[in-house]
Amino acid sequence: MQPGRFNRLLLGLVALTLAALAWNEFGMNSVLAITAAQPYSIWTDDDRREAGGRTVAHVDRVGSTFVMTCDAKPGYEYPYCELAIALRAMPDGIDLTGYRFLRVWIRHEGPAMQQSVRLYLCNFTPSYSKLGDQQSLKVHEVAFDPGRAGEPVDIDIAKFSVASWWISEHNVPMDHVGTELDKVSVLRVGTGNNAPVGLHKITVDRIEFHGKLVSKATFRLAVLMAWMLGIISFVTLDAAATRRRLKAAEQGQLSLRRINAALQLKTRDYAEQAGRDPLTSLLNRRGLGDDLLKRSKEGEARLFPMSLVFVDLDHFKNINDTHGHAAGDAVLRKVAQTVGLQIQRSDLLTRWGGEEFLLLCPLTRAHEAQAIAERLRRVIESIDWEALALHVTASFGVAEAMNAADLSAGIDRADAAVYVAKRSGRNRVEVHGTKAADDGAQASVE
Ligand SMILES: Nc1nc2c(ncn2[C@@H]2O[C@H](COP(=O)(O)OP(=O)(O)OP(=O)(O)O)[C@@H](O)[C@H]2O)c(=O)[nH]1
């Protein structure tokens, strides 16, 4: 990824993260409100049944308010009244662990100046609780002063602790005395113990549990996980993209190398083609020049003295005229192939032009070349032309060049010798420097 785009993406993600954290801090609130307008089932408890006292509690729904009257009477040592609200049936209850505090609108009017209120959260705890038995629920309590004006009071949920009387009644071991608020079935509002004798009235307008839809810790963990996941995905995707780019580059280089190789091959082909005769595949004059140049780099001593042998087919025009141009071509190919098979690897056979071939024999003296030419003459003469029913012969002119500077003149001398051979009746070998050849050459000049 380009650095500019990466930076913009990173900045965007940081901004998004900050916005999400702020939303979690200041918003994302979850509120559970409890009022008498809701169809919770309710009842009251007082000291008559459990403690044999004479206190009488009674509750009414007045609009969205619970109104509990409590006639606290002497009898039981600690007279009390309680309003019980069934939040959800046992054993599920309501999970209150995500809530941080309660906001309550409760008033307590009674015989004393300051009337405290107790709140109880009763949790279904499988080790102690039995289905249907209210008394077996684990009781968490908090006491607070609601004030007189009926303003809301906030109570931190951490202030709730397991009631000491519940711990002693159930003989609870130390590791079970901690709060458990994951299955709260019943919420109670009471006078607390030791309510002064007289008429009490507890009005519950509203109770709210406040928390976060997602707790801060969970949310931060989720943000952290999202970042880690993002980083891992980014690194993985980036590595894959880099691998893809590398592969593409490698493939590009490979095809470039292939194209280059093919082009070089072609260049070589063209160069070779330019130096070869397409009909016989022998070197042409240009090819001969290149080849000699290459060989001369190893030193003239590896080439000279060199014999030059002209091979000129006899009456070739007649073959063309009688049998057609294609037959003429076939004859040229066959002669080239036959002579090619007869000579040494170090010899150079070229198509000089038309029906004329020039054979160069390095490190060969004229008398040796004469013998070679004679052999070639006989071979050509005895080629079996099968269906063509031809009798093809060639005339040979041999000359010797002593060094590179003499090469061109040597070729001329061989040419002159072949001319002599033609004049002397064809199908024969003439060597420049012999009397016949020299006389013939003289005559051709005249
Ligand atoms: N089929 C064919 N004919 C060619 C080719 N190159 C040259 N020729 C023919 O070769 C013939 C050469 O004729 P001439 O120069 O009169 O020589 P010749 O008929 O062999 O007579 P001598 O050399 O005097 O024996 C010409 O008719 C050319 O057209 C070729 O590549 N293919």
The ligand as an SDF file (V2000), in Angstrom:
LIG
                    3D

 32 34  0  0  0  0  0  0  0  0999 V2000
   17.4490  -23.8100  -61.8850 N   0  0  0  0  0  0  0  0  0  0  0  0
   18.3270  -22.8660  -61.6350 C   0  0  0  0  0  0  0  0  0  0  0  0
   19.0300  -22.3300  -62.6110 N   0  0  0  0  0  0  0  0  0  0  0  0
   19.9510  -21.3930  -62.3290 C   0  0  0  0  0  0  0  0  0  0  0  0
   20.1710  -20.9470  -61.0630 C   0  0  0  0  0  0  0  0  0  0  0  0
   21.1460  -19.9970  -61.0950 N   0  0  0  0  0  0  0  0  0  0  0  0
   21.5190  -19.8810  -62.3900 C   0  0  0  0  0  0  0  0  0  0  0  0
   20.8020  -20.7330  -63.1610 N   0  0  0  0  0  0  0  0  0  0  0  0
   20.8860  -20.9300  -64.5530 C   0  0  0  0  0  0  0  0  0  0  0  0
   22.0910  -21.5110  -64.8790 O   0  0  0  0  0  0  0  0  0  0  0  0
   22.3430  -21.2470  -66.2450 C   0  0  0  0  0  0  0  0  0  0  0  0
   23.7900  -20.9800  -66.5080 C   0  0  0  0  0  0  0  0  0  0  0  0
   23.9750  -20.8920  -67.8520 O   0  0  0  0  0  0  0  0  0  0  0  0
   25.3310  -20.5930  -68.5100 P   0  0  0  0  0  0  0  0  0  0  0  0
   26.0110  -19.4840  -67.8000 O   0  0  0  0  0  0  0  0  0  0  0  0
   25.0750  -20.3750  -69.9970 O   0  0  0  0  0  0  0  0  0  0  0  0
   26.1900  -21.8330  -68.3450 O   0  0  0  0  0  0  0  0  0  0  0  0
   25.9540  -23.3070  -68.7460 P   0  0  0  0  0  0  0  0  0  0  0  0
   24.6360  -23.5050  -69.4500 O   0  0  0  0  0  0  0  0  0  0  0  0
   26.1770  -24.1870  -67.5750 O   0  0  0  0  0  0  0  0  0  0  0  0
   27.0830  -23.5310  -69.7710 O   0  0  0  0  0  0  0  0  0  0  0  0
   28.5680  -23.7940  -69.3630 P   0  0  0  0  0  0  0  0  0  0  0  0
   28.8440  -23.2460  -68.0740 O   0  0  0  0  0  0  0  0  0  0  0  0
   29.3070  -23.0690  -70.4410 O   0  0  0  0  0  0  0  0  0  0  0  0
   28.7100  -25.2640  -69.4130 O   0  0  0  0  0  0  0  0  0  0  0  0
   21.4640  -20.0660  -66.6080 C   0  0  0  0  0  0  0  0  0  0  0  0
   20.4510  -20.4880  -67.4960 O   0  0  0  0  0  0  0  0  0  0  0  0
   20.8240  -19.6350  -65.2940 C   0  0  0  0  0  0  0  0  0  0  0  0
   19.5220  -19.1930  -65.4920 O   0  0  0  0  0  0  0  0  0  0  0  0
   19.4050  -21.4960  -60.0470 C   0  0  0  0  0  0  0  0  0  0  0  0
   19.5130  -21.1410  -58.8770 O   0  0  0  0  0  0  0  0  0  0  0  0
   18.5030  -22.4560  -60.3610 N   0  0  0  0  0  0  0  0  0  0  0  0
  1  2  1  0
  2  3  2  0
  2 32  1  0
  3  4  1  0
  4  5  2  0
  4  8  1  0
  5  6  1  0
  5 30  1  0
  6  7  2  0
  7  8  1  0
  8  9  1  0
  9 10  1  0
  9 28  1  0
 10 11  1  0
 11 12  1  0
 11 26  1  0
 12 13  1  0
 13 14  1  0
 14 15  2  0
 14 16  1  0
 14 17  1  0
 17 18  1  0
 18 19  2  0
 18 20  1  0
 18 21  1  0
 21 22  1  0
 22 23  2  0
 22 24  1  0
 22 25  1  0
 26 27  1  0
 26 28  1  0
 28 29  1  0
 30 31  2  0
 30 32  1  0
M  END
$$$$
